[in-house]
Amino acid sequence: MSKQTDIIIKLDPAKPTIAYDTFWRFAYERQNVFFARLKVENPPFTKDSIIQEFKFTNVYRACDRVSQYLIKNVIYQNCNKRTANDILFRVILFKLFNKIETWQLLENKFGDLNVDNFNLDSFRTFLDSEMNSGRTLYSNAYMMASGCKEFNVTRKHHAHLILLKRMLDENLADKVASCKKMMQAYALLLDYPLIGRFLAYQYVTDLNYSDLIDFNETEFTIPGPGARDGIKKCFSKLGGLSETDIIKMMTDRQELEFERLGLDFKKIGNRPLQYIDIQNIFCEVDKYCRVAHPNLSGFSGRTRIKQRFKQNPEPIRYFFPPKWKIQLGVKDECR
């Protein structure tokens, strides 16, 4: 019996494609790149020509540059002085724009960003002036709906700041902190206008990096559009399983599959891949397959990888939520 046939039997009712093994090989090699960049200053960091040429996010979501900035500079900077409201305010404010430069602009203008110095009109006026000067306030990731119609405004950052103020006025931080399950906190975020299912999942994951909450990350997951494309490429049929079931199954099988393929996957500390990470890998594998397996199609129909790899000259000194108890065991700085 061939290995591929053996996989099909074990995964029944889901039927894998050739991209199933690609998923695990990509995760292994992209994680090797992460560790190689900690040790070596200049590329290439891999012999994989696709990973050499194109930009792919880290296997662990918390290792990416924006998430690292959020954890280190937004959540845990002066964290002993933060109230629950401050933590929620800082996390949501950062994630509304999801852009380090915008956060730094606000800090330079208003000093320490906390509930006490948040003034809706002042923030709105300042960001208006920055936007009028040609500055881009938002990143391209996890963009929210503009909210202009819902909040009767003409610029989306006006709507988003109003939304943030509503969260504070409604004591969302205390409500989230009182939740026993991640899904309960997710439901609270989902109940707000402009926040869809995938975005609410991203936000509750970001809040879960803090000490405001401490939920099990393998409680539930929401596959985003990119992950759904990746799942479609890795499986010819799901056999009645949902895309959420697939993410859970892949999380449960990770050690088995790495061992089957002879891949010594290097974890971050002793932390296995979580649902959020598997979801993220599916998104990246969707892109990888556009070159590696161009005959496989996702829902979006995209056939090209837009972003090419370009090394960022700014180093990252890695910092993870202390509750994870992670030690990388190498010089924790990467460019």
N, C-alpha and C positions, 0 to 999 in steps of 0.2 A: 504493500500500500504506500502510495506517495505521501510526502509530507503535506502537500496541498490538500489531498483527499482527506487526510487525517484531520486537518484543521477544519474542513467543512463539516465533518461528522461532529467534532467537539463543539462547534459553534452553532449547530443546528438549533433553531430554524433560520438563523441569519446565514447568508451565503457570501463569503468574502471574495473579493477580486484580487488581482495581482497587487493592488495598492495596499492590501491589508499588511503584508510584510513590509512594504515601503513605509507604512506608518511607524512601525517599530524601529526600522533602520534609520529613518529620518530623526526620530526622537533621540536615538543613541548618538548619532553623529553630530546633531546640533548641540547636544549636551557636552560632547567632547570639545566642541568649538568654545563653549562657555569656559571650560577649565583651561583650554589652551590659551585663551586670551588673558587669563590671569597670570600666565607664566611667560608668554611671548608678546613682545610689543608690536611687532609688525606682521601683517598677513603674508602668505596664506596660513589659515589656521586649520585647514582641512584639505584633503585630497578630493573631496566631493565637488565636482565642477559646478554643480547647480548652487550649492550653498556658498561656494566661493564667489559666484557672480551676483547673486540676488540677496536681498535683505529678508531675513526670517527672524521673527521674534524668538526669545528664549523659550525653552521647553517649560521652565517654571515661570509662571506669570510674574511672580514677585521679584524675579531677577531683571526684568526689563527696566530700562532707564527711568521711565516715567513712574512706574510702580516703586522703584527704589527711592526716587525723590519724595514721593508721597509718604512712604513709610518713615524715612529718615528725617526729612525736613518739614513735613506737614504734620504727621501724627506724633512722632516721638521727640520733636524739638521742644524743650521745656515742658515735657508732658506732665511732670509732677504738679505744674501750676494750672493745668487745664481742667475746666469743668466738663461735664458731659455735653453741655450745649456747645462749648468751645470745640470739642472733638468733632461733633457732627457738623458744626458750621465750617470748620477748616476742611474736612474731608469733602463735603459736598461742594463748597466753593471751588476747591481745586479741581474736582472732577467735572464740574459744569463746563469748564474750559479745557481741562485735561492737557494743559500746556504750561510747562515750567516757566517760560518767559512771562506769561500773563500773571502767574502767582508772584514772581519776583517784582514785576511792575507794581502790583498792589502793595507788596511789602515795602518797597522803596518809597511809596507815596504815603501809606498809612501806618507804617511801623508794624509791630506785632499784630497779626490778624486774629482777632478774637471777637466774641459777641459784643463786648463793651464798646469797641471802636467801629463796629459795623453800622454805617449810616447809608441807607438805601440811596438817597439822593446824591450823596457825595461819591459813592462808588460808581453810580450810574453816570454822573457828570464827568468823572475822571476817565472812565472807559470810553465815553463818547469822544472825548478829546483825543485819546490814543487812536481810536478807530478813524477819526477824521484826518489824522496825520498819515494814514495808510497802514497802520499796524494791523496784523492779523491776530485776533484774540483767541481763536479756537484752533485746536488740532483737528485732524481728520478722523480721529478715532472716537467711537461711542458718541457721535453727535446727536444731540436732542433735537426734537422739533423746535421750530422758532418760537412758538407760543404767542406770536404777535396777535393773532385773532383771539385766542383764549383770554389774554390779559389786556387786550385793547391798547397795544403799544406798537411802535414802528420799528424797533430794533430788538433782536432776540436776546441780547444780554440784559435788556430792561426786564423782559419776561422772566428770565432765569433768576435774576436777583430778587424779583418779587416772589417767585416760587420759594427761594431760599428763606426769605423773611417769613413766609407763611409757615414753613416747617418749624422755624424757631418759635413763632407765635403760638403754634399748636403743640409745643413741647414734644416734638418728635423724638428728641434724644432720650428723654425719660421713657417714652413708650417703647422705643427700640431696646433700651437697656433692660426693660422688664420682660422681654420675650424669652421664652424657654427654647425655642427652635428657630433656626435660620429662616425657615419658610415663613414664620410669623412676622419677622422683621422685614423680609422681602415683600410680604403682602402690604405692610404699612407703606413702604416706598412706592409700590405699584399703584396704590390708591391715589397718588398725586397726579395731577395733569402733566402731560408731556413725558412721563416716565413709563416706558413700555416694559414688557416682560424681560427682555435681555438686559436693558439698561438697569432695571431694578436689581437684577442678579449681580451685575457688575458692581453697583453701589454697595450692596450688602456685603459683598466680598471685600471691598475696600474698607468698609467700616469694621469688618471682622479682623483686619490687621491690628486694630487698636485694642485697648483694654476696655473699651466701652462694652463690647460683647466678646464672646468666645465660643462660637458655634463649631460643631463638627462640620468640616468642609465636604464630607462625603454623605451629607444628609440629603441634598437634592441638587439639581443642576438645571440650567436652561440653555439649550444649544442655540448659538447665534447663527446668523445667515452663513457665515464662512464655514462654521463647523458643520452645518447641514450639507453644504457642498462637499466637504471632506468625507463625511459619512457616506454620501451617495457614491462617491468614487471608490471607497474602500469596501462597499457591500453592494452586490448586484440585487439583493433583496433582503429585507429585514425580517421577513417571515412572521409578521405580526408584532414584532418588538417596536417600541417607539424609539426615536432618536435619543431620548433621555436614557432609555434602557441600554442602548448601545454604549453610551458614555460610561454608565455604571459598570457594564460588563467589561469594557476595556480597562477600567481602573482595577477591577478585581483580578484581571488576567495579566497584569503588567509583568510581574516577576516570572510567571510561567512562559510568557512569550519571549522575553529577553533571553531566558535560559534556552528555550527551544532554538533560537536563532544564533546562539553562541555569543551574545552581546553582553559585555560587562558594563551595564548601565550604571553611571556614577550619580548617585543621588545628591541632593543638597542636604548635607548632614545625614540624618537617618530618616528623612522625610520622603515617603513615596509620592508619586504623582497623585494629585488630588483631582476631583471632578473638574475644577476650573482649569487645571493644566491639561487634562486630556481633551477638554473642549477646545482649548487654545491650539493644541497640536493638530487636531482635525482641521482647524482653519488654515494652519500653515501647510499641512499636507495637501490640502486643496490647491494651494499655489504651487507647491513642489511638483505635483502631478501634471500641471500644465506643460511642464517640460519633460518630466520623466515618463509620463503616461498620457500623451496628448489625445489618445483615443477615448479616454474616460471623460465623461462630462458630468458637471454638477448642475444645480438648478439655475445658477446665474448665467451659465454659458460663457464665462470668461476664459480666454485662451492664452493670455499673456500675463507675465509678472511685471508689474510696473516699476517697482522700486529695486534699484541695484544696490549692492552692498557698498557702503562708504564708511570707513572707520571714523568714528567720532573722536576728536582729539581730547575731549574732556573725560578725565578718568572717573570711574565709579568706585567708591569705597563701600563695599557691600555691607548692608545692615539689614537684619531681619527682625521681625517682632520677637522680643526677648522670650515670650512664652513658647516660641518654637524651639528654643535651646539649640540653635544651629551653630556649628563651628565648621567653616569651610576647610580648614587645615592647610590652606595655602595663603600666600599674600593676597589679601582681599581687595585688590584694586585692579580695575580693568578699564581700557579705553574703548 
